[in-house]
Amino acid sequence: MTDVTRRNIFQYAAVAGAGASSATAAAKPKKVTTFVFVTGANGVAAGDSELTLRGHRAVGVNLPGHGPEEQFHLAYQAPQDLEKLATIPSPVTDVTLDDYVEATVNVVRRAAEHGPVILVGGSLGGATITKVADEVPDLIDRLVYDAAYCCTELPSPAQYLETPEGKPSLATGILGGLVGDPRVLKAIRVNWRSNDRVFLDAAKEAFMADATDGELLAMLNSLLPDESLLVSNGDARGSRDGWGRVPRVYIRHSKDRVIPPALQDRMIREADAATPDNAFEVFTIEATHAPTPKAYRQITEILHKLAK
């Protein structure tokens, strides 16, 4: 065998080996972070398309009774029949916090098969993600509370609203939009499509004070009429051995008038005192409870940087 032939064989072997190595690397799937979003009251399942464009996965949890097809009726369409709307049975009458937790655990289990999971709860969704972390702490890479309830010393979100820090909340601004008797429906039903100026002004002040009318109406029209009475009163405290060992993040909304900043800070302090070895990583953004699209971009940026 000549030196030239020997050299050619070695070169071929080197190239072939590199090709095989590349093929093996290509065949090994990349672990992609999945963001699992749990909506707040009256919300629908939704992810974050910008996170997907940045190479992550994002999925919203379909909470029991929260399917638009379950809640939207002709009586809710224009021209509205409010008298009829007030009597239609609610799909969330018997829905509990445990039901929300079960639905979310099922999504987390499936997502965890493909890589790290970051579980995000907004507003009332914080109650759900705490209890999910108790159920499957080893499947959650990180918990993110986005201006959300984190119950530690008090059992429920409803009780936190009764504290001195919660009293200034403007959440009662929705009362002007109530349809039907909550005691009969066993649910809170709000006519988000109302054109009553007093109600719209109150909703804007409470949820999205810095929004344009178009941004406010777009947000309100994305909401479902009904929310369970049972979820906000459920025991949403986590255990030290479950929830307490999952790394967690709190995104404070400094202009929030539904969960005031003082109440957000109280919940952060109480959680940190309960698990001093696993304190919150805290970010603050200048946003109302329901952030405008411009403000929400700050949240996307924070979440993107949390992903592995």
C-alpha positions as CSV (number, residue, x, y, z in Angstrom):
1,M,0.0,0.0,0.0
2,T,1.5,3.3,-1.0
3,D,1.7,6.3,1.4
4,V,-0.9,8.1,-0.8
5,T,-3.4,5.3,-0.5
6,R,-2.8,4.9,3.2
7,R,-3.3,8.7,3.7
8,N,-6.6,8.6,1.7
9,I,-7.9,5.7,3.8
10,F,-7.1,7.5,7.0
11,Q,-8.8,10.7,5.7
12,Y,-11.9,8.8,4.7
13,A,-12.1,7.1,8.1
14,A,-11.8,10.4,9.9
15,V,-14.6,12.0,7.8
16,A,-16.8,8.9,8.1
17,G,-16.2,9.0,11.9
18,A,-17.1,12.7,12.1
19,G,-20.2,12.0,10.1
20,A,-21.3,9.2,12.3
21,S,-20.7,11.4,15.4
22,S,-22.8,14.2,13.9
23,A,-25.6,11.8,13.0
24,T,-25.6,10.5,16.6
25,A,-25.7,14.0,18.0
26,A,-28.5,15.0,15.6
27,A,-30.5,11.9,16.6
28,K,-30.4,12.9,20.3
29,P,-33.4,15.1,21.0
30,K,-32.7,18.5,22.6
31,K,-34.3,19.1,25.9
32,V,-36.7,22.0,25.5
33,T,-38.2,23.9,28.4
34,T,-42.0,23.9,28.5
35,F,-43.8,26.8,30.1
36,V,-47.2,25.6,31.5
37,F,-49.6,28.5,32.2
38,V,-52.4,28.5,34.6
39,T,-54.8,31.3,34.1
40,G,-56.4,33.5,36.8
41,A,-60.1,34.0,37.3
42,N,-62.3,33.9,34.2
43,G,-59.4,33.2,32.0
44,V,-59.0,30.7,29.1
45,A,-56.1,28.4,28.3
46,A,-53.3,30.4,26.7
47,G,-49.6,30.2,26.2
48,D,-47.1,32.8,25.0
49,S,-46.3,32.7,21.3
50,E,-43.1,34.8,21.7
51,L,-41.6,32.2,24.0
52,T,-42.3,29.6,21.3
53,L,-40.6,31.8,18.8
54,R,-37.6,31.9,21.1
55,G,-37.2,28.1,21.0
56,H,-39.3,27.1,24.1
57,R,-42.7,25.4,24.3
58,A,-45.7,27.1,25.9
59,V,-49.1,25.6,26.8
60,G,-52.1,26.8,28.7
61,V,-54.1,24.5,31.0
62,N,-57.7,23.8,30.1
63,L,-59.3,24.3,33.5
64,P,-62.5,22.4,34.2
65,G,-65.6,24.4,33.2
66,H,-63.4,27.0,31.4
67,G,-64.1,25.9,27.9
68,P,-65.5,28.8,25.9
69,E,-68.0,26.4,24.3
70,E,-69.3,25.6,27.8
71,Q,-69.7,29.3,28.8
72,F,-70.7,31.2,25.7
73,H,-74.5,31.3,24.9
74,L,-76.7,33.2,22.5
75,A,-77.9,35.2,25.5
76,Y,-74.4,36.6,25.9
77,Q,-74.3,37.7,22.3
78,A,-75.5,41.1,21.1
79,P,-78.3,42.0,21.5
80,Q,-77.9,40.4,24.9
81,D,-80.7,38.7,26.8
82,L,-79.5,39.4,30.4
83,E,-82.7,38.0,31.9
84,K,-82.0,34.6,30.3
85,L,-78.3,34.8,30.9
86,A,-79.0,35.2,34.6
87,T,-80.7,31.8,34.8
88,I,-78.5,29.6,32.7
89,P,-76.8,26.9,34.8
90,S,-73.0,27.4,35.3
91,P,-70.4,24.8,34.3
92,V,-68.3,25.8,37.2
93,T,-70.9,25.4,40.0
94,D,-69.2,22.5,41.7
95,V,-65.6,23.0,40.4
96,T,-63.1,23.1,43.2
97,L,-59.4,24.0,43.6
98,D,-58.7,20.3,43.6
99,D,-60.2,20.0,40.1
100,Y,-57.9,22.8,38.9
101,V,-54.9,21.0,40.4
102,E,-55.8,17.7,38.9
103,A,-56.1,19.2,35.4
104,T,-52.8,21.0,35.8
105,V,-50.9,18.0,37.2
106,N,-52.0,16.0,34.1
107,V,-50.5,18.7,31.8
108,V,-47.3,18.9,33.9
109,R,-46.8,15.1,33.7
110,R,-47.1,15.1,29.9
111,A,-44.8,18.1,29.5
112,A,-42.1,16.8,31.8
113,E,-41.6,13.8,29.5
114,H,-39.9,16.2,27.0
115,G,-37.7,18.4,29.3
116,P,-37.8,20.9,32.1
117,V,-41.1,22.4,33.2
118,I,-41.7,26.0,34.4
119,L,-45.1,26.3,35.9
120,V,-46.6,29.8,35.7
121,G,-49.6,31.0,37.6
122,G,-51.3,34.4,37.1
123,S,-53.5,36.0,39.8
124,L,-55.8,33.2,41.1
125,G,-53.7,30.7,39.2
126,G,-51.1,31.0,42.0
127,A,-53.4,29.0,44.3
128,T,-53.3,26.2,41.7
129,I,-49.6,26.1,41.1
130,T,-48.8,25.9,44.8
131,K,-50.9,22.8,45.2
132,V,-49.6,21.3,42.0
133,A,-46.1,21.7,43.4
134,D,-47.2,19.7,46.4
135,E,-48.4,16.9,44.2
136,V,-45.5,16.6,41.7
137,P,-42.5,18.7,43.1
138,D,-40.0,16.6,41.2
139,L,-41.6,17.3,37.8
140,I,-41.4,21.1,38.2
141,D,-38.2,22.9,37.5
142,R,-39.5,26.3,38.7
143,L,-42.7,28.0,39.9
144,V,-43.5,31.5,38.7
145,Y,-46.1,33.6,40.5
146,D,-47.1,36.4,38.2
147,A,-48.9,38.9,40.4
148,A,-50.4,35.8,41.9
149,Y,-51.7,34.5,45.2
150,C,-49.2,32.5,47.2
151,C,-50.9,31.4,50.4
152,T,-48.7,30.5,53.4
153,E,-50.0,31.8,56.7
154,L,-53.6,32.2,55.6
155,P,-55.4,29.4,53.7
156,S,-57.1,31.1,50.8
157,P,-56.9,34.0,48.4
158,A,-60.2,35.3,49.7
159,Q,-58.8,35.6,53.2
160,Y,-55.7,37.4,51.9
161,L,-58.0,40.0,50.4
162,E,-59.5,40.7,53.8
163,T,-56.1,41.6,55.3
164,P,-55.0,45.2,55.8
165,E,-52.8,44.8,52.7
166,G,-55.6,43.4,50.6
167,K,-58.4,45.9,51.7
168,P,-57.3,48.6,49.1
169,S,-58.0,46.1,46.3
170,L,-60.4,47.3,43.6
171,A,-61.4,43.8,42.7
172,T,-65.0,44.7,43.7
173,G,-65.1,46.9,40.6
174,I,-66.6,43.9,38.8
175,L,-69.7,44.0,40.9
176,G,-71.4,46.4,38.6
177,G,-71.2,43.8,35.8
178,L,-72.7,40.9,37.8
179,V,-75.5,38.9,36.1
180,G,-77.7,36.7,38.1
181,D,-77.6,35.8,41.8
182,P,-74.3,34.1,42.8
183,R,-76.2,32.3,45.6
184,V,-78.4,30.7,43.0
185,L,-75.9,30.1,40.3
186,K,-73.2,29.1,42.8
187,A,-70.8,31.0,40.6
188,I,-69.8,34.5,39.9
189,R,-71.1,35.6,36.5
190,V,-69.9,38.8,34.9
191,N,-71.1,40.5,31.7
192,W,-67.7,41.5,30.4
193,R,-69.3,42.6,27.2
194,S,-71.4,45.3,28.9
195,N,-71.2,48.8,27.4
196,D,-72.2,50.4,30.7
197,R,-69.7,53.2,31.1
198,V,-69.7,53.1,34.9
199,F,-68.8,49.4,34.8
200,L,-66.1,49.8,32.2
201,D,-64.5,52.7,34.0
202,A,-64.4,50.7,37.2
203,A,-63.0,47.6,35.4
204,K,-60.3,49.8,33.8
205,E,-59.3,51.4,37.0
206,A,-59.0,48.0,38.7
207,F,-57.4,45.9,36.1
208,M,-55.8,48.0,33.4
209,A,-55.7,51.7,34.2
210,D,-52.9,52.6,31.8
211,A,-54.5,50.8,28.8
212,T,-56.2,52.3,25.8
213,D,-59.9,51.6,25.4
214,G,-59.1,49.2,22.7
215,E,-56.6,47.3,24.9
216,L,-59.1,47.2,27.7
217,L,-61.9,45.9,25.6
218,A,-59.7,43.3,24.0
219,M,-58.7,42.0,27.4
220,L,-62.3,42.0,28.8
221,N,-63.6,40.2,25.7
222,S,-61.1,37.4,26.2
223,L,-62.6,36.6,29.6
224,L,-65.2,34.0,30.4
225,P,-68.4,35.1,32.2
226,D,-68.3,32.5,35.0
227,E,-65.8,31.7,37.8
228,S,-66.2,29.2,40.6
229,L,-67.0,30.5,44.1
230,L,-65.2,27.5,45.6
231,V,-61.7,28.0,44.2
232,S,-60.9,31.4,45.8
233,N,-62.0,30.0,49.2
234,G,-60.1,26.7,48.9
235,D,-57.1,25.9,51.1
236,A,-54.2,26.8,48.8
237,R,-51.3,26.4,51.2
238,G,-48.3,24.3,50.2
239,S,-46.2,21.9,52.4
240,R,-42.6,22.5,53.2
241,D,-41.6,19.1,51.8
242,G,-43.5,19.5,48.5
243,W,-44.1,23.1,47.3
244,G,-41.4,24.3,49.7
245,R,-38.5,22.7,47.9
246,V,-39.4,23.8,44.4
247,P,-37.4,26.9,43.3
248,R,-39.8,29.9,42.9
249,V,-40.0,33.3,41.3
250,Y,-42.4,36.2,42.0
251,I,-43.1,38.8,39.3
252,R,-44.4,41.9,41.2
253,H,-46.7,44.3,39.3
254,S,-46.0,47.7,40.9
255,K,-49.2,49.3,39.6
256,D,-51.5,46.4,40.5
257,R,-54.8,47.5,42.1
258,V,-56.4,44.1,42.3
259,I,-53.6,42.4,44.3
260,P,-51.9,45.5,45.7
261,P,-48.1,45.6,45.9
262,A,-48.3,45.6,49.7
263,L,-50.2,42.3,49.5
264,Q,-47.8,40.8,47.0
265,D,-45.0,41.7,49.4
266,R,-46.7,40.2,52.3
267,M,-47.2,36.9,50.5
268,I,-43.5,36.9,49.5
269,R,-42.4,37.6,53.0
270,E,-44.5,34.8,54.5
271,A,-43.4,32.3,52.0
272,D,-39.7,33.1,52.5
273,A,-40.2,32.9,56.3
274,A,-41.8,29.4,55.8
275,T,-38.9,28.2,53.7
276,P,-35.8,30.4,54.4
277,D,-33.6,28.0,52.5
278,N,-35.7,28.4,49.3
279,A,-36.6,32.1,49.1
280,F,-38.4,33.8,46.2
281,E,-36.3,35.3,43.4
282,V,-38.2,38.6,42.9
283,F,-38.6,40.7,39.8
284,T,-40.6,43.9,39.6
285,I,-42.2,45.3,36.5
286,E,-44.2,48.5,36.1
287,A,-47.6,47.0,35.2
288,T,-51.2,46.8,36.2
289,H,-52.8,43.6,37.2
290,A,-53.7,42.9,33.6
291,P,-50.6,44.2,31.8
292,T,-50.8,45.9,28.5
293,P,-49.1,44.2,25.5
294,K,-46.1,46.6,26.0
295,A,-45.8,45.7,29.7
296,Y,-46.3,42.0,29.1
297,R,-43.1,42.0,27.0
298,Q,-41.2,42.5,30.2
299,I,-42.8,39.3,31.6
300,T,-41.8,37.3,28.4
301,E,-38.2,38.6,28.8
302,I,-38.1,37.4,32.4
303,L,-39.5,34.0,31.6
304,H,-37.2,33.5,28.6
305,K,-34.2,34.1,30.8
306,L,-35.4,31.6,33.4
307,A,-35.5,28.8,30.9
308,K,-32.5,26.4,30.8
